[in-house]
Amino acid sequence: MNPLSRILDDTLKRLELTNAALEARAVLLWPDVVGPQLARASEVRTIQAGTLVVVTRSSAWTQELTFQKSAILRRFREKLGKEVVKDLRFSVGAVRGVQPSSLQAPPREELRRIRLPAEEVAEISTAAQTEDPELAQAIRRALTREAQLRLWHLEHGAKPCPRCGAAHRSAADLCPACRQDDATADAPL
């Protein structure tokens, strides 16, 4: 938080807080509750009847926040002393103060310069085998680009999922897709 928001937060703590003041404090607490990485990728727009309305810069960030929803609500209860924030609603949109991430669209020239390991090139060739030469070429091109993109993300701060190898930037060890698979497998039928 910047110094002005910290002063306002301290002042609100000292006052006998009405529900509206607690809701205002909840909005100010968002960066502290979710941490710096998620705070940079999201922005609270409003709070309506206990539901914090949050905009994220991409569907991947919406998914990450959705996975952490119960922990976020618990942290709000701990910080505010009561259940002011009852629910979170996420949508994708422009987040003020966040420049479009170069991680989502790396320069083509950079991707083209990435050389894949020989074993990965061999795996791509095997996966692209088909009787249709045009289809084989399209598959090879798509898989090569995806592999280069993954390596680029790993070189620029992402980490590999230990289960599937996908590059991701979430705080958890597993990528959002593998965590979703786990959640679906654990869900009652």
N, C-alpha and C positions, 0 to 999 in steps of 0.2 A: 504494500500500500504506500501511496505517497504521503508526505508529512501532513497535508491538509486532511486527507481521509483518516489518518491515524488520530489526529486531534479531534475530529468529529466523532470518531468511534469512541474515544475516551470520554468525551462529553456525554454521549448517549448512554454510556455505561453508568455514569454518575447520576443521571436523571432517573426519576421513576418513569419507567418506559411504558408508554401506551402500546397497543398492538401495532399501530401505524409506525411508531418509532422503532419497534422491534423488527418490523418488516424492512424498514430503511436500513437498519443495522445489518440485517441478513444480506441485503444487496451489497453493502460495503465489505462484508466478510467473505464474499465469494472467492477472491484470490487466496485468502488464507485457508479456506476450507478445502479447495481443490488442488492447491499447489501451483507453482509458477508455470509449469508446462501446460497444464490444462487451462489455466487462467489466460495464457497467451492465445489459446485456440478457441476461446469462448467469451461470451459477454452476457451478463444478466440484463435483460431488457426491462422487466417489470416483475412485480409479484402481485398475484390476483387470488384473493381468498385462500392464502396459504400455499399457492402453487407458484414456484419460481419459474419464470419463463426465460429460457437461456437460448441464445443463438450461438451456433458453432460454425467454424469456417469450412467444415466438410462433413460428409456423412460418416467418415471414419471416426472423427472426433465425437459425433453424436453417439455412435455405437460405443465408443470407449466410455463416455460419461454415463450412458445407460447401464453398462456393466458395473459401474461404481456407484450407482444411484443409492443403494441402501447405506453404503458407507458414508456418502456425502450427507444424507439426511441425518444419520447418527451424529456426525461431526457438528452439524448445525444445532442439534439438540444439546450437545455438550457445551458449545460456545454460547448459546443463547439462554440456556437454563430451562427452556421449555420448547414444546413443539410449535414453533412459529412457521417453519417451512415443512409443510405436510407432503408435498409432492414436487417433482421437477418435470418440466416439459421442455423438450429440445426441438429445435428446428435449425436447418442450415441457412446461413445467410452471411452478410458482410459483418465482420467483427472489426470495430473501430480500433485503430492503433496497431493492427496486425497487417503487415504487408503480405501480399500473396506469397506463399511459400515457394521458393525455388525448388524445394524438395518434391513438389507435386509435378513440376514440369521442368526437368533438367534440360539444358541445351542439347539439341540433337548432336552437335559436334562432339560434345563430351561423351555422350553415349556411344557414338561410333568409334571413339578412340579406345573404349574398354575392350580388352582382349579376354576372352573366356578361356578357362583352363581346358586343355585338350580332352579330358574325360567328360567335361560338360558338353563340348562340341560333339563328341561321339554320342552322348545320350540324346542330344537334339536330333542328330542324323538318324538315329534308330527310331525315335518317336515320329519323325517326319516321313518314314518309309510308306509309300503308297504307289499304286500303279499310275496315278495321275501326276505327271511331273509338275504341272502348275500348282496343284494342291500341295504337293510335297514342298515346293519352294515357298509357298505362302505359310505353311506350318513352320518351316525352318526359320523364316524371317520373323514370324511372331514370337516363337520360343526364344530366339536369339535376343530380340529386343527386350523381352521380359527378364531374361537372365542378366542382360546388361543393366537394366533398370534396377534390379535387385542389388547387384554389386555396387552401383552408384549410390543407392540409399545406404548400404552398409558402410561405404567410404565416407558418407556424410552424416554419421551419427546414429543411424538406425541399428538395431540389433537383430540377430537371427532368432526365429522361434526354434526352440530345441526340438519341437515335434515335427513341424513341416518345413522349416528352413526359411519361411517368409520373412522379409525384412519388415520390422515394425518399430514404432516409437512409444508404445504404451509402457507404463511403469511395471506391468506384470511381465513374468517370464514368457508366458505363451502369448501368441498373437491373438487379436480379437476373434478371428475365425475359429481357432482351436479352443478358445475359452467358450465360444458359443456352442461348439460341438459338445464340450463337457457339460455345459448347462442343459442342453437338449437331452443328453444321455441320462442326466440325473433327474430330469423332470418326470413327475408321475404321469402315467398314461391315462 
